[in-house]
Structures are given as C-alpha cells and as structure tokens.
Amino acid sequence: MRRGIKVYHRDFERRCFELRDRADLIVLETKCRNCDSYYLIDWPIMHYIKRSNLTPHIPLNGVKCFECKHDNCIIIP
Ligand SMILES: [Zn+2]
C-alpha cells in the first residue's frame, strides 16, 4: 500500500532540514514514470539551475528508479 501525500511532504521537510547546512544541494521530489515509485533525491543546485528552462516532464539525467531500475524519473512540479 502506498503512503499518503502528507507522509511524502513530511519526509520532504525532514530532508530539507537535514541538508540545511548544504547550500550546494536541494531536495527534489521525484516520481518514476515507469512504476510510479516516489523518491526524494539530493540534487546539486547548479544542475537544477541549469535545468530550469526544461519542463518537469523530461527525466532527470542519471537518476535510476530504485524499484524498476529505469532511468525515467521526473521532478514532481
Ligand atoms: Zn520505477
């Protein structure tokens, strides 16, 4: 059974708090388009800034789903 969105948000806030001293990293909520798994990933902020002109529908380069191993994870807008 999948966890609810409130749990997702709490996990997101917790991870942001854990990384509060890391100005070079941001936390992204991502979803696998293949199996619908949800992930939080730490992402270098410079990579995110460089991506800012791209749509969230373009998979994150180099991020593989932990469940199905497909590299088809997108940022949840
Ligand atoms: Zn997957």
N, CA, C, O and the ligand as a Tripos MOL2 file, in Angstrom:
@<TRIPOS>MOLECULE
protein
  309   307    78     0     0
PROTEIN
NO_CHARGES

@<TRIPOS>ATOM
      1 N           0.8360   -1.1890    0.0000 N.3       1 MET1
      2 CA          0.0000    0.0000    0.0000 C.3       1 MET1
      3 C           0.8760    1.2460    0.0000 C.2       1 MET1
      4 O           1.8820    1.3090    0.7070 O.2       1 MET1
      5 N           0.4930    2.2220   -0.7850 N.am      2 ARG2
      6 CA          1.2990    3.4350   -0.9010 C.3       2 ARG2
      7 C           1.0440    4.3650    0.2790 C.2       2 ARG2
      8 O          -0.0310    4.3830    0.8790 O.2       2 ARG2
      9 N           2.0860    5.1380    0.5810 N.am      3 ARG3
     10 CA          1.9290    6.1180    1.6420 C.3       3 ARG3
     11 C           1.1650    7.3340    1.1250 C.2       3 ARG3
     12 O           1.1700    7.6090   -0.0750 O.2       3 ARG3
     13 N           0.5260    8.0430    2.0030 N.am      4 GLY4
     14 CA         -0.2430    9.2290    1.6200 C.3       4 GLY4
     15 C           0.6430   10.4210    1.3610 C.2       4 GLY4
     16 O           1.8170   10.4350    1.7320 O.2       4 GLY4
     17 N           0.0750   11.4180    0.7230 N.am      5 ILE5
     18 CA          0.8350   12.6010    0.3400 C.3       5 ILE5
     19 C           1.3390   13.3750    1.5500 C.2       5 ILE5
     20 O           2.3720   14.0390    1.4630 O.2       5 ILE5
     21 N           0.6320   13.3060    2.6820 N.am      6 LYS6
     22 CA          1.0900   14.0130    3.8800 C.3       6 LYS6
     23 C           2.4170   13.4480    4.3640 C.2       6 LYS6
     24 O           3.2960   14.1860    4.8080 O.2       6 LYS6
     25 N           2.5490   12.1240    4.2740 N.am      7 VAL7
     26 CA          3.8120   11.4960    4.6750 C.3       7 VAL7
     27 C           4.9220   11.9310    3.7250 C.2       7 VAL7
     28 O           6.0470   12.1880    4.1560 O.2       7 VAL7
     29 N           4.6090   12.0130    2.4390 N.am      8 TYR8
     30 CA          5.6060   12.4750    1.4810 C.3       8 TYR8
     31 C           6.0980   13.8630    1.8650 C.2       8 TYR8
     32 O           7.2990   14.1330    1.8840 O.2       8 TYR8
     33 N           5.1460   14.7350    2.1700 N.am      9 HIS9
     34 CA          5.5270   16.1070    2.4740 C.3       9 HIS9
     35 C           6.3690   16.1700    3.7470 C.2       9 HIS9
     36 O           7.3330   16.9320    3.8090 O.2       9 HIS9
     37 N           6.0180   15.3800    4.7610 N.am     10 ARG10
     38 CA          6.7870   15.3750    5.9970 C.3      10 ARG10
     39 C           8.2140   14.8900    5.7250 C.2      10 ARG10
     40 O           9.1690   15.4600    6.2530 O.2      10 ARG10
     41 N           8.3650   13.8610    4.9200 N.am     11 ASP11
     42 CA          9.6930   13.3630    4.5690 C.3      11 ASP11
     43 C          10.4900   14.4320    3.8360 C.2      11 ASP11
     44 O          11.6890   14.5880    4.0650 O.2      11 ASP11
     45 N           9.8280   15.1590    2.9640 N.am     12 PHE12
     46 CA         10.4850   16.2330    2.2140 C.3      12 PHE12
     47 C          10.9950   17.3130    3.1570 C.2      12 PHE12
     48 O          12.1400   17.7520    3.0490 O.2      12 PHE12
     49 N          10.1440   17.7380    4.0760 N.am     13 GLU13
     50 CA         10.5440   18.7790    5.0350 C.3      13 GLU13
     51 C          11.6860   18.2970    5.9180 C.2      13 GLU13
     52 O          12.5960   19.0650    6.2310 O.2      13 GLU13
     53 N          11.6450   17.0390    6.3190 N.am     14 ARG14
     54 CA         12.6990   16.4900    7.1650 C.3      14 ARG14
     55 C          14.0340   16.4940    6.4160 C.2      14 ARG14
     56 O          15.0630   16.8630    6.9810 O.2      14 ARG14
     57 N          14.0150   16.0880    5.1570 N.am     15 ARG15
     58 CA         15.2570   16.0360    4.3820 C.3      15 ARG15
     59 C          15.8180   17.4440    4.1410 C.2      15 ARG15
     60 O          17.0320   17.6440    4.1770 O.2      15 ARG15
     61 N          14.9410   18.4050    3.8970 N.am     16 CYS16
     62 CA         15.3890   19.7950    3.7440 C.3      16 CYS16
     63 C          16.0740   20.2640    5.0200 C.2      16 CYS16
     64 O          17.0940   20.9510    4.9710 O.2      16 CYS16
     65 N          15.5060   19.8880    6.1640 N.am     17 PHE17
     66 CA         16.0890   20.2840    7.4490 C.3      17 PHE17
     67 C          17.4640   19.6340    7.6240 C.2      17 PHE17
     68 O          18.4020   20.2840    8.0850 O.2      17 PHE17
     69 N          17.5820   18.3670    7.2600 N.am     18 GLU18
     70 CA         18.8640   17.6630    7.3980 C.3      18 GLU18
     71 C          19.9480   18.2890    6.5220 C.2      18 GLU18
     72 O          21.1290   18.2470    6.8660 O.2      18 GLU18
     73 N          19.5490   18.8620    5.4030 N.am     19 LEU19
     74 CA         20.5200   19.4440    4.4690 C.3      19 LEU19
     75 C          20.6490   20.9550    4.6350 C.2      19 LEU19
     76 O          21.1730   21.6300    3.7480 O.2      19 LEU19
     77 N          20.1780   21.4950    5.7580 N.am     20 ARG20
     78 CA         20.1230   22.9580    5.9090 C.3      20 ARG20
     79 C          21.5010   23.6120    5.8250 C.2      20 ARG20
     80 O          21.5970   24.7880    5.4710 O.2      20 ARG20
     81 N          22.5680   22.8770    6.1430 N.am     21 ASP21
     82 CA         23.9170   23.4580    6.0720 C.3      21 ASP21
     83 C          24.5810   23.2280    4.7190 C.2      21 ASP21
     84 O          25.7200   23.6450    4.5080 O.2      21 ASP21
     85 N          23.8810   22.5700    3.8060 N.am     22 ARG22
     86 CA         24.4430   22.2810    2.4840 C.3      22 ARG22
     87 C          23.8230   23.2240    1.4490 C.2      22 ARG22
     88 O          22.7870   22.9260    0.8540 O.2      22 ARG22
     89 N          24.4720   24.3470    1.2550 N.am     23 ALA23
     90 CA         23.9410   25.3340    0.3120 C.3      23 ALA23
     91 C          24.0510   24.8570   -1.1370 C.2      23 ALA23
     92 O          23.4250   25.4330   -2.0260 O.2      23 ALA23
     93 N          24.8390   23.8140   -1.3780 N.am     24 ASP24
     94 CA         25.0390   23.3390   -2.7440 C.3      24 ASP24
     95 C          24.0260   22.2810   -3.1610 C.2      24 ASP24
     96 O          24.0030   21.8700   -4.3220 O.2      24 ASP24
     97 N          23.1750   21.8290   -2.2130 N.am     25 LEU25
     98 CA         22.2200   20.7570   -2.5230 C.3      25 LEU25
     99 C          20.7920   21.2210   -2.2890 C.2      25 LEU25
    100 O          20.5160   22.0190   -1.3930 O.2      25 LEU25
    101 N          19.9020   20.7090   -3.1060 N.am     26 ILE26
    102 CA         18.4710   20.8850   -2.8620 C.3      26 ILE26
    103 C          17.8150   19.5050   -2.8460 C.2      26 ILE26
    104 O          18.3790   18.5260   -3.3350 O.2      26 ILE26
    105 N          16.6340   19.4520   -2.2830 N.am     27 VAL27
    106 CA         15.8780   18.1990   -2.2350 C.3      27 VAL27
    107 C          14.7910   18.2680   -3.3030 C.2      27 VAL27
    108 O          14.0240   19.2290   -3.3690 O.2      27 VAL27
    109 N          14.7400   17.2480   -4.1230 N.am     28 LEU28
    110 CA         13.7080   17.1820   -5.1580 C.3      28 LEU28
    111 C          12.7880   16.0070   -4.8950 C.2      28 LEU28
    112 O          13.2320   14.9240   -4.5160 O.2      28 LEU28
    113 N          11.4940   16.2350   -5.1020 N.am     29 GLU29
    114 CA         10.5290   15.1510   -5.0720 C.3      29 GLU29
    115 C          10.4310   14.6220   -6.4980 C.2      29 GLU29
    116 O          10.1560   15.3710   -7.4350 O.2      29 GLU29
    117 N          10.6560   13.3470   -6.6430 N.am     30 THR30
    118 CA         10.6330   12.7600   -7.9760 C.3      30 THR30
    119 C           9.7110   11.5460   -8.0130 C.2      30 THR30
    120 O           9.3820   10.9500   -6.9880 O.2      30 THR30
    121 N           9.3170   11.2120   -9.2120 N.am     31 LYS31
    122 CA          8.4310   10.0700   -9.4200 C.3      31 LYS31
    123 C           8.9120    9.3060  -10.6380 C.2      31 LYS31
    124 O           9.3000    9.8970  -11.6450 O.2      31 LYS31
    125 N           8.8820    7.9870  -10.5360 N.am     32 CYS32
    126 CA          9.2200    7.1550  -11.6870 C.3      32 CYS32
    127 C           8.0040    7.0590  -12.5980 C.2      32 CYS32
    128 O           6.9150    6.6950  -12.1540 O.2      32 CYS32
    129 N           8.1890    7.3810  -13.8620 N.am     33 ARG33
    130 CA          7.0590    7.3050  -14.7930 C.3      33 ARG33
    131 C           6.7890    5.8830  -15.2340 C.2      33 ARG33
    132 O           5.7570    5.5950  -15.8400 O.2      33 ARG33
    133 N           7.7150    5.0010  -14.9280 N.am     34 ASN34
    134 CA          7.5320    3.6080  -15.3170 C.3      34 ASN34
    135 C           6.6940    2.8370  -14.2940 C.2      34 ASN34
    136 O           5.7440    2.1460  -14.6610 O.2      34 ASN34
    137 N           7.0520    2.9600  -12.9900 N.am     35 CYS35
    138 CA          6.3640    2.1680  -11.9600 C.3      35 CYS35
    139 C           5.6740    3.0320  -10.9220 C.2      35 CYS35
    140 O           5.0590    2.4970   -9.9990 O.2      35 CYS35
    141 N           5.7560    4.3670  -11.0410 N.am     36 ASP36
    142 CA          5.0470    5.2920  -10.1550 C.3      36 ASP36
    143 C           5.6530    5.3810   -8.7560 C.2      36 ASP36
    144 O           5.0090    5.9120   -7.8510 O.2      36 ASP36
    145 N           6.8690    4.8790   -8.5510 N.am     37 SER37
    146 CA          7.5070    4.9960   -7.2420 C.3      37 SER37
    147 C           7.8680    6.4510   -6.9720 C.2      37 SER37
    148 O           8.1380    7.2220   -7.8940 O.2      37 SER37
    149 N           7.8690    6.8150   -5.6770 N.am     38 TYR38
    150 CA          8.1510    8.1770   -5.2520 C.3      38 TYR38
    151 C           9.5030    8.2060   -4.5610 C.2      38 TYR38
    152 O           9.8190    7.3270   -3.7590 O.2      38 TYR38
    153 N          10.3050    9.2270   -4.8750 N.am     39 TYR39
    154 CA         11.6200    9.3460   -4.2570 C.3      39 TYR39
    155 C          11.9230   10.7810   -3.8870 C.2      39 TYR39
    156 O          11.4410   11.7240   -4.5130 O.2      39 TYR39
    157 N          12.7370   10.9210   -2.8480 N.am     40 LEU40
    158 CA         13.3890   12.1970   -2.5620 C.3      40 LEU40
    159 C          14.8420   12.0240   -2.9500 C.2      40 LEU40
    160 O          15.4700   11.0320   -2.5820 O.2      40 LEU40
    161 N          15.3780   12.9710   -3.6830 N.am     41 ILE41
    162 CA         16.7970   12.8930   -4.0160 C.3      41 ILE41
    163 C          17.4660   14.2270   -3.6980 C.2      41 ILE41
    164 O          16.8710   15.2970   -3.8250 O.2      41 ILE41
    165 N          18.7290   14.1220   -3.2780 N.am     42 ASP42
    166 CA         19.5480   15.3160   -3.0790 C.3      42 ASP42
    167 C          20.1670   15.6350   -4.4320 C.2      42 ASP42
    168 O          20.7480   14.7590   -5.0730 O.2      42 ASP42
    169 N          20.0480   16.8710   -4.8630 N.am     43 TRP43
    170 CA         20.4760   17.2120   -6.2000 C.3      43 TRP43
    171 C          21.3380   18.4660   -6.1490 C.2      43 TRP43
    172 O          20.9690   19.4320   -5.4810 O.2      43 TRP43
    173 N          22.4790   18.4760   -6.8370 N.am     44 PRO44
    174 CA         23.3140   19.6940   -6.8380 C.3      44 PRO44
    175 C          22.5210   20.8720   -7.3930 C.2      44 PRO44
    176 O          21.9160   20.7780   -8.4600 O.2      44 PRO44
    177 N          22.5310   21.9690   -6.6660 N.am     45 ILE45
    178 CA         21.6810   23.0990   -7.0440 C.3      45 ILE45
    179 C          22.0850   23.6620   -8.4050 C.2      45 ILE45
    180 O          21.2390   24.1880   -9.1280 O.2      45 ILE45
    181 N          23.3610   23.5600   -8.7600 N.am     46 MET46
    182 CA         23.7860   24.0750  -10.0650 C.3      46 MET46
    183 C          23.1660   23.2550  -11.2050 C.2      46 MET46
    184 O          22.8450   23.8010  -12.2600 O.2      46 MET46
    185 N          23.0000   21.9610  -10.9900 N.am     47 HIS47
    186 CA         22.3390   21.1320  -12.0120 C.3      47 HIS47
    187 C          20.8900   21.5650  -12.1700 C.2      47 HIS47
    188 O          20.3550   21.6100  -13.2780 O.2      47 HIS47
    189 N          20.2580   21.8870  -11.0300 N.am     48 TYR48
    190 CA         18.8610   22.2950  -11.0650 C.3      48 TYR48
    191 C          18.7020   23.6360  -11.7840 C.2      48 TYR48
    192 O          17.7790   23.8130  -12.5790 O.2      48 TYR48
    193 N          19.5960   24.5690  -11.5030 N.am     49 ILE49
    194 CA         19.5230   25.8910  -12.1480 C.3      49 ILE49
    195 C          19.7100   25.7430  -13.6600 C.2      49 ILE49
    196 O          19.0280   26.4000  -14.4470 O.2      49 ILE49
    197 N          20.6350   24.8790  -14.0520 N.am     50 LYS50
    198 CA         20.8660   24.6670  -15.4820 C.3      50 LYS50
    199 C          19.6500   24.0360  -16.1610 C.2      50 LYS50
    200 O          19.4240   24.2310  -17.3550 O.2      50 LYS50
    201 N          18.8630   23.2690  -15.3760 N.am     51 ARG51
    202 CA         17.6840   22.6100  -15.9270 C.3      51 ARG51
    203 C          16.4650   23.5080  -15.9760 C.2      51 ARG51
    204 O          15.4450   23.1210  -16.5460 O.2      51 ARG51
    205 N          16.5380   24.6820  -15.4020 N.am     52 SER52
    206 CA         15.3310   25.4530  -15.1220 C.3      52 SER52
    207 C          14.5260   25.7970  -16.3680 C.2      52 SER52
    208 O          13.3450   26.1250  -16.2520 O.2      52 SER52
    209 N          15.1150   25.7360  -17.5430 N.am     53 ASN53
    210 CA         14.3560   26.0130  -18.7510 C.3      53 ASN53
    211 C          13.6410   24.7800  -19.2940 C.2      53 ASN53
    212 O          12.8580   24.8750  -20.2390 O.2      53 ASN53
    213 N          13.9070   23.6460  -18.7060 N.am     54 LEU54
    214 CA         13.3090   22.4040  -19.1900 C.3      54 LEU54
    215 C          11.9890   22.1340  -18.4860 C.2      54 LEU54
    216 O          11.7600   22.6040  -17.3720 O.2      54 LEU54
    217 N          11.1520   21.3950  -19.1260 N.am     55 THR55
    218 CA          9.8840   21.0420  -18.4970 C.3      55 THR55
    219 C          10.1300   19.9330  -17.4780 C.2      55 THR55
    220 O          11.0940   19.1780  -17.6060 O.2      55 THR55
    221 N           9.2600   19.8290  -16.4590 N.am     56 PRO56
    222 CA          9.4250   18.7580  -15.4620 C.3      56 PRO56
    223 C           9.1610   17.3730  -16.0410 C.2      56 PRO56
    224 O           9.3770   16.3700  -15.3610 O.2      56 PRO56
    225 N           8.6980   17.3060  -17.2820 N.am     57 HIS57
    226 CA          8.3800   16.0040  -17.8840 C.3      57 HIS57
    227 C           9.6090   15.3200  -18.4770 C.2      57 HIS57
    228 O           9.5540   14.1610  -18.8890 O.2      57 HIS57
    229 N          10.7130   16.0550  -18.5120 N.am     58 ILE58
    230 CA         11.9440   15.4600  -19.0290 C.3      58 ILE58
    231 C          12.6350   14.7040  -17.8840 C.2      58 ILE58
    232 O          12.9060   15.3010  -16.8420 O.2      58 ILE58
    233 N          12.9260   13.4120  -18.0540 N.am     59 PRO59
    234 CA         13.5420   12.6330  -16.9590 C.3      59 PRO59
    235 C          14.8770   13.2250  -16.5110 C.2      59 PRO59
    236 O          15.6320   13.7780  -17.3100 O.2      59 PRO59
    237 N          15.1450   13.0930  -15.2160 N.am     60 LEU60
    238 CA         16.4060   13.5570  -14.6510 C.3      60 LEU60
    239 C          17.5380   12.6930  -15.1850 C.2      60 LEU60
    240 O          17.4790   11.4650  -15.1310 O.2      60 LEU60
    241 N          18.5430   13.3370  -15.6870 N.am     61 ASN61
    242 CA         19.6750   12.6240  -16.2590 C.3      61 ASN61
    243 C          20.4530   11.8940  -15.1640 C.2      61 ASN61
    244 O          20.8650   12.5100  -14.1810 O.2      61 ASN61
    245 N          20.6510   10.6100  -15.3290 N.am     62 GLY62
    246 CA         21.4810    9.8500  -14.3980 C.3      62 GLY62
    247 C          20.7650    9.3440  -13.1560 C.2      62 GLY62
    248 O          21.4020    8.7290  -12.3000 O.2      62 GLY62
    249 N          19.4580    9.5830  -13.0250 N.am     63 VAL63
    250 CA         18.7050    9.0950  -11.8640 C.3      63 VAL63
    251 C          17.9220    7.8560  -12.2770 C.2      63 VAL63
    252 O          17.0490    7.9120  -13.1430 O.2      63 VAL63
    253 N          18.2550    6.7310  -11.6350 N.am     64 LYS64
    254 CA         17.5460    5.4830  -11.9290 C.3      64 LYS64
    255 C          16.5860    5.1610  -10.8010 C.2      64 LYS64
    256 O          16.8780    5.4120   -9.6320 O.2      64 LYS64
    257 N          15.4410    4.6060  -11.1590 N.am     65 CYS65
    258 CA         14.4480    4.1810  -10.1790 C.3      65 CYS65
    259 C          15.0280    3.0340   -9.3530 C.2      65 CYS65
    260 O          15.6250    2.1020   -9.8940 O.2      65 CYS65
    261 N          14.8410    3.1180   -8.0260 N.am     66 PHE66
    262 CA         15.3640    2.0750   -7.1510 C.3      66 PHE66
    263 C          14.5430    0.7900   -7.2710 C.2      66 PHE66
    264 O          15.0270   -0.2940   -6.9450 O.2      66 PHE66
    265 N          13.3210    0.9150   -7.7310 N.am     67 GLU67
    266 CA         12.4550   -0.2600   -7.8310 C.3      67 GLU67
    267 C          12.6450   -0.9890   -9.1630 C.2      67 GLU67
    268 O          12.9950   -2.1690   -9.1890 O.2      67 GLU67
    269 N          12.4100   -0.2730  -10.2700 N.am     68 CYS68
    270 CA         12.3850   -0.9470  -11.5730 C.3      68 CYS68
    271 C          13.6560   -0.7080  -12.3860 C.2      68 CYS68
    272 O          13.8240   -1.2860  -13.4590 O.2      68 CYS68
    273 N          14.5520    0.1450  -11.8760 N.am     69 LYS69
    274 CA         15.8630    0.4040  -12.4910 C.3      69 LYS69
    275 C          15.7890    1.1550  -13.8230 C.2      69 LYS69
    276 O          16.7900    1.2440  -14.5330 O.2      69 LYS69
    277 N          14.6320    1.6890  -14.1660 N.am     70 HIS70
    278 CA         14.5330    2.5120  -15.3770 C.3      70 HIS70
    279 C          15.0010    3.9320  -15.0570 C.2      70 HIS70
    280 O          14.8060    4.4150  -13.9410 O.2      70 HIS70
    281 N          15.6110    4.5950  -16.0270 N.am     71 ASP71
    282 CA         16.0230    5.9900  -15.8060 C.3      71 ASP71
    283 C          14.9400    6.9120  -16.3710 C.2      71 ASP71
    284 O          15.1460    7.6200  -17.3570 O.2      71 ASP71
    285 N          13.8090    6.8780  -15.7260 N.am     72 ASN72
    286 CA         12.6360    7.5930  -16.1980 C.3      72 ASN72
    287 C          11.9820    8.3780  -15.0590 C.2      72 ASN72
    288 O          10.7560    8.4590  -14.9740 O.2      72 ASN72
    289 N          12.8250    8.9640  -14.1720 N.am     73 CYS73
    290 CA         12.3140    9.6930  -13.0070 C.3      73 CYS73
    291 C          12.1720   11.1690  -13.3530 C.2      73 CYS73
    292 O          13.0800   11.7760  -13.9210 O.2      73 CYS73
    293 N          11.0260   11.7350  -13.0040 N.am     74 ILE74
    294 CA         10.7620   13.1470  -13.2780 C.3      74 ILE74
    295 C          10.5670   13.8940  -11.9640 C.2      74 ILE74
    296 O          10.2150   13.3030  -10.9430 O.2      74 ILE74
    297 N          10.8030   15.2060  -12.0080 N.am     75 ILE75
    298 CA         10.5660   16.0550  -10.8490 C.3      75 ILE75
    299 C           9.0570   16.2650  -10.7200 C.2      75 ILE75
    300 O           8.3820   16.5470  -11.7100 O.2      75 ILE75
    301 N           8.5370   16.1300   -9.5170 N.am     76 ILE76
    302 CA          7.1270   16.4160   -9.2790 C.3      76 ILE76
    303 C           6.9830   17.9370   -9.1560 C.2      76 ILE76
    304 O           7.5800   18.5400   -8.2640 O.2      76 ILE76
    305 N           6.2010   18.5580  -10.0390 N.am     77 PRO77
    306 CA          6.1050   20.0220  -10.0010 C.3      77 PRO77
    307 C           5.3820   20.5270   -8.7560 C.2      77 PRO77
    308 O           5.2230   21.7360   -8.5820 O.2      77 PRO77
    309 ZN         10.3680    2.6900  -11.4300 Zn       78 ZN78
@<TRIPOS>BOND
     1     1     2 1
     2     2     3 1
     3     3     4 2
     4     3     5 am
     5     5     6 1
     6     6     7 1
     7     7     8 2
     8     7     9 am
     9     9    10 1
    10    10    11 1
    11    11    12 2
    12    11    13 am
    13    13    14 1
    14    14    15 1
    15    15    16 2
    16    15    17 am
    17    17    18 1
    18    18    19 1
    19    19    20 2
    20    19    21 am
    21    21    22 1
    22    22    23 1
    23    23    24 2
    24    23    25 am
    25    25    26 1
    26    26    27 1
    27    27    28 2
    28    27    29 am
    29    29    30 1
    30    30    31 1
    31    31    32 2
    32    31    33 am
    33    33    34 1
    34    34    35 1
    35    35    36 2
    36    35    37 am
    37    37    38 1
    38    38    39 1
    39    39    40 2
    40    39    41 am
    41    41    42 1
    42    42    43 1
    43    43    44 2
    44    43    45 am
    45    45    46 1
    46    46    47 1
    47    47    48 2
    48    47    49 am
    49    49    50 1
    50    50    51 1
    51    51    52 2
    52    51    53 am
    53    53    54 1
    54    54    55 1
    55    55    56 2
    56    55    57 am
    57    57    58 1
    58    58    59 1
    59    59    60 2
    60    59    61 am
    61    61    62 1
    62    62    63 1
    63    63    64 2
    64    63    65 am
    65    65    66 1
    66    66    67 1
    67    67    68 2
    68    67    69 am
    69    69    70 1
    70    70    71 1
    71    71    72 2
    72    71    73 am
    73    73    74 1
    74    74    75 1
    75    75    76 2
    76    75    77 am
    77    77    78 1
    78    78    79 1
    79    79    80 2
    80    79    81 am
    81    81    82 1
    82    82    83 1
    83    83    84 2
    84    83    85 am
    85    85    86 1
    86    86    87 1
    87    87    88 2
    88    87    89 am
    89    89    90 1
    90    90    91 1
    91    91    92 2
    92    91    93 am
    93    93    94 1
    94    94    95 1
    95    95    96 2
    96    95    97 am
    97    97    98 1
    98    98    99 1
    99    99   100 2
   100    99   101 am
   101   101   102 1
   102   102   103 1
   103   103   104 2
   104   103   105 am
   105   105   106 1
   106   106   107 1
   107   107   108 2
   108   107   109 am
   109   109   110 1
   110   110   111 1
   111   111   112 2
   112   111   113 am
   113   113   114 1
   114   114   115 1
   115   115   116 2
   116   115   117 am
   117   117   118 1
   118   118   119 1
   119   119   120 2
   120   119   121 am
   121   121   122 1
   122   122   123 1
   123   123   124 2
   124   123   125 am
   125   125   126 1
   126   126   127 1
   127   127   128 2
   128   127   129 am
   129   129   130 1
   130   130   131 1
   131   131   132 2
   132   131   133 am
   133   133   134 1
   134   134   135 1
   135   135   136 2
   136   135   137 am
   137   137   138 1
   138   138   139 1
   139   139   140 2
   140   139   141 am
   141   141   142 1
   142   142   143 1
   143   143   144 2
   144   143   145 am
   145   145   146 1
   146   146   147 1
   147   147   148 2
   148   147   149 am
   149   149   150 1
   150   150   151 1
   151   151   152 2
   152   151   153 am
   153   153   154 1
   154   154   155 1
   155   155   156 2
   156   155   157 am
   157   157   158 1
   158   158   159 1
   159   159   160 2
   160   159   161 am
   161   161   162 1
   162   162   163 1
   163   163   164 2
   164   163   165 am
   165   165   166 1
   166   166   167 1
   167   167   168 2
   168   167   169 am
   169   169   170 1
   170   170   171 1
   171   171   172 2
   172   171   173 am
   173   173   174 1
   174   174   175 1
   175   175   176 2
   176   175   177 am
   177   177   178 1
   178   178   179 1
   179   179   180 2
   180   179   181 am
   181   181   182 1
   182   182   183 1
   183   183   184 2
   184   183   185 am
   185   185   186 1
   186   186   187 1
   187   187   188 2
   188   187   189 am
   189   189   190 1
   190   190   191 1
   191   191   192 2
   192   191   193 am
   193   193   194 1
   194   194   195 1
   195   195   196 2
   196   195   197 am
   197   197   198 1
   198   198   199 1
   199   199   200 2
   200   199   201 am
   201   201   202 1
   202   202   203 1
   203   203   204 2
   204   203   205 am
   205   205   206 1
   206   206   207 1
   207   207   208 2
   208   207   209 am
   209   209   210 1
   210   210   211 1
   211   211   212 2
   212   211   213 am
   213   213   214 1
   214   214   215 1
   215   215   216 2
   216   215   217 am
   217   217   218 1
   218   218   219 1
   219   219   220 2
   220   219   221 am
   221   221   222 1
   222   222   223 1
   223   223   224 2
   224   223   225 am
   225   225   226 1
   226   226   227 1
   227   227   228 2
   228   227   229 am
   229   229   230 1
   230   230   231 1
   231   231   232 2
   232   231   233 am
   233   233   234 1
   234   234   235 1
   235   235   236 2
   236   235   237 am
   237   237   238 1
   238   238   239 1
   239   239   240 2
   240   239   241 am
   241   241   242 1
   242   242   243 1
   243   243   244 2
   244   243   245 am
   245   245   246 1
   246   246   247 1
   247   247   248 2
   248   247   249 am
   249   249   250 1
   250   250   251 1
   251   251   252 2
   252   251   253 am
   253   253   254 1
   254   254   255 1
   255   255   256 2
   256   255   257 am
   257   257   258 1
   258   258   259 1
   259   259   260 2
   260   259   261 am
   261   261   262 1
   262   262   263 1
   263   263   264 2
   264   263   265 am
   265   265   266 1
   266   266   267 1
   267   267   268 2
   268   267   269 am
   269   269   270 1
   270   270   271 1
   271   271   272 2
   272   271   273 am
   273   273   274 1
   274   274   275 1
   275   275   276 2
   276   275   277 am
   277   277   278 1
   278   278   279 1
   279   279   280 2
   280   279   281 am
   281   281   282 1
   282   282   283 1
   283   283   284 2
   284   283   285 am
   285   285   286 1
   286   286   287 1
   287   287   288 2
   288   287   289 am
   289   289   290 1
   290   290   291 1
   291   291   292 2
   292   291   293 am
   293   293   294 1
   294   294   295 1
   295   295   296 2
   296   295   297 am
   297   297   298 1
   298   298   299 1
   299   299   300 2
   300   299   301 am
   301   301   302 1
   302   302   303 1
   303   303   304 2
   304   303   305 am
   305   305   306 1
   306   306   307 1
   307   307   308 2
@<TRIPOS>SUBSTRUCTURE
     1 MET1         2 RESIDUE 1 A MET
     2 ARG2         6 RESIDUE 1 A ARG
     3 ARG3        10 RESIDUE 1 A ARG
     4 GLY4        14 RESIDUE 1 A GLY
     5 ILE5        18 RESIDUE 1 A ILE
     6 LYS6        22 RESIDUE 1 A LYS
     7 VAL7        26 RESIDUE 1 A VAL
     8 TYR8        30 RESIDUE 1 A TYR
     9 HIS9        34 RESIDUE 1 A HIS
    10 ARG10       38 RESIDUE 1 A ARG
    11 ASP11       42 RESIDUE 1 A ASP
    12 PHE12       46 RESIDUE 1 A PHE
    13 GLU13       50 RESIDUE 1 A GLU
    14 ARG14       54 RESIDUE 1 A ARG
    15 ARG15       58 RESIDUE 1 A ARG
    16 CYS16       62 RESIDUE 1 A CYS
    17 PHE17       66 RESIDUE 1 A PHE
    18 GLU18       70 RESIDUE 1 A GLU
    19 LEU19       74 RESIDUE 1 A LEU
    20 ARG20       78 RESIDUE 1 A ARG
    21 ASP21       82 RESIDUE 1 A ASP
    22 ARG22       86 RESIDUE 1 A ARG
    23 ALA23       90 RESIDUE 1 A ALA
    24 ASP24       94 RESIDUE 1 A ASP
    25 LEU25       98 RESIDUE 1 A LEU
    26 ILE26      102 RESIDUE 1 A ILE
    27 VAL27      106 RESIDUE 1 A VAL
    28 LEU28      110 RESIDUE 1 A LEU
    29 GLU29      114 RESIDUE 1 A GLU
    30 THR30      118 RESIDUE 1 A THR
    31 LYS31      122 RESIDUE 1 A LYS
    32 CYS32      126 RESIDUE 1 A CYS
    33 ARG33      130 RESIDUE 1 A ARG
    34 ASN34      134 RESIDUE 1 A ASN
    35 CYS35      138 RESIDUE 1 A CYS
    36 ASP36      142 RESIDUE 1 A ASP
    37 SER37      146 RESIDUE 1 A SER
    38 TYR38      150 RESIDUE 1 A TYR
    39 TYR39      154 RESIDUE 1 A TYR
    40 LEU40      158 RESIDUE 1 A LEU
    41 ILE41      162 RESIDUE 1 A ILE
    42 ASP42      166 RESIDUE 1 A ASP
    43 TRP43      170 RESIDUE 1 A TRP
    44 PRO44      174 RESIDUE 1 A PRO
    45 ILE45      178 RESIDUE 1 A ILE
    46 MET46      182 RESIDUE 1 A MET
    47 HIS47      186 RESIDUE 1 A HIS
    48 TYR48      190 RESIDUE 1 A TYR
    49 ILE49      194 RESIDUE 1 A ILE
    50 LYS50      198 RESIDUE 1 A LYS
    51 ARG51      202 RESIDUE 1 A ARG
    52 SER52      206 RESIDUE 1 A SER
    53 ASN53      210 RESIDUE 1 A ASN
    54 LEU54      214 RESIDUE 1 A LEU
    55 THR55      218 RESIDUE 1 A THR
    56 PRO56      222 RESIDUE 1 A PRO
    57 HIS57      226 RESIDUE 1 A HIS
    58 ILE58      230 RESIDUE 1 A ILE
    59 PRO59      234 RESIDUE 1 A PRO
    60 LEU60      238 RESIDUE 1 A LEU
    61 ASN61      242 RESIDUE 1 A ASN
    62 GLY62      246 RESIDUE 1 A GLY
    63 VAL63      250 RESIDUE 1 A VAL
    64 LYS64      254 RESIDUE 1 A LYS
    65 CYS65      258 RESIDUE 1 A CYS
    66 PHE66      262 RESIDUE 1 A PHE
    67 GLU67      266 RESIDUE 1 A GLU
    68 CYS68      270 RESIDUE 1 A CYS
    69 LYS69      274 RESIDUE 1 A LYS
    70 HIS70      278 RESIDUE 1 A HIS
    71 ASP71      282 RESIDUE 1 A ASP
    72 ASN72      286 RESIDUE 1 A ASN
    73 CYS73      290 RESIDUE 1 A CYS
    74 ILE74      294 RESIDUE 1 A ILE
    75 ILE75      298 RESIDUE 1 A ILE
    76 ILE76      302 RESIDUE 1 A ILE
    77 PRO77      306 RESIDUE 1 A PRO
    78 ZN78       309 GROUP 0 **** ****
